[in-house]
Amino acid sequence: MTKAEIVNEIAKSTGVEKTAVQSVVESFMESVKDSLVKGEPVYLRGFGSFIIKHRATKAARNITKNTTLTIPAHDIPAFKPAKVFVGAVKEGKKKKK
């Protein structure tokens, strides 16, 4: 599902204009991004958490040149779904089979 499809679904189910829904969706995504950039996780009860995961320094190999590189430690954004979310997805998979 794309952002445009999400906007269409929300507009259809709420009766709000697509332009208003699009600005809300984009503002939400921007707020999540800004929070994570500041190092603050975002918790949405019943949905999940947008968190920052720390990756340690590690060694990697370039097999074509037979050399070793060091990948520095870094942080990456991640999403951890809530138990209710995971359960709903599992139930949806069972129904499709």
N, C-alpha and C positions, 0 to 999 in steps of 0.2 A: 504494500500500500504506500502510495506516495503522499507528500504533503498536500497536493491538490485534491487527492481522493479523501484525505482526512477532512479537509475544509468542506468539501461537498457533503460528506456524511453528517458533519456537525450542523451545517447550514440546513440540511434537509430535516434532521431530527429536532432542531430547536426553532426553526422558522426565522432565524436571524440571517441578515444579508451575508453573502459570501465575503464581501470586502471586509466587513466587521470581524467575521470569524477568522479570516486570514491574518488580520492585524493582531488578533488575540493569540493565535497559534504562534506567529512569529515572535511576539513579545514574550511568550512563555519560553520558547526555545532560547531566546537571547538571555532571559533571566537565568535559566539553568546554566548556560555557558558562562555567564559573568560570575555566578556563584562558584562554579568549579575552578575558574581562573583564579579567584580569590582564595581557593583552598577550602571552601565551605561545601560540604555535601548537601544534596537536596533530598529530603525525605517526603514521599507522597504515600501516606497510609493507605493500604489496600492495593496499591499499584506497584511501588518499588522505590529504590533509592538510586540516585545518580551519585556515584562516589569517585574518589581518586585512588587509583592503585599505584603503589610505588614498585618500580622494577629495579632490581639491583644491577650493579655492573656485571657484565658477563663477557666471556670470550667467544668469538665467532670465527669460523674458518672460511676463507675464500679458497675453494678447492681447485679452481682453475689456475691460480697463481701459487697455491700451496703456502699461503700466508695466514697469520692469525691477526685478527682485529680485536680491539676492545670496544665494546658498546657501553657507553657511560650510563650511569644510573639515571632514570628519568621517571616522570609520573605520567600516567595515562588515564583518561576518563573511562568509566565503566558503569554499567547498569546492573543492579542486582534486583531481580523481581521479588515481589512479596510472595509469601506462601500461598495466599489466595489466588494470585495471578498464576503461579506455577500449577496449582491444582486445576484451575479453569482450563489451562492449555492442555494438561494431561487428559482431562475429561473430554475435551473437544477432539483430541486425537483418537480416543477410544470409540467415540460415536461415529467417526468417519470410516473406521475399519469394517 
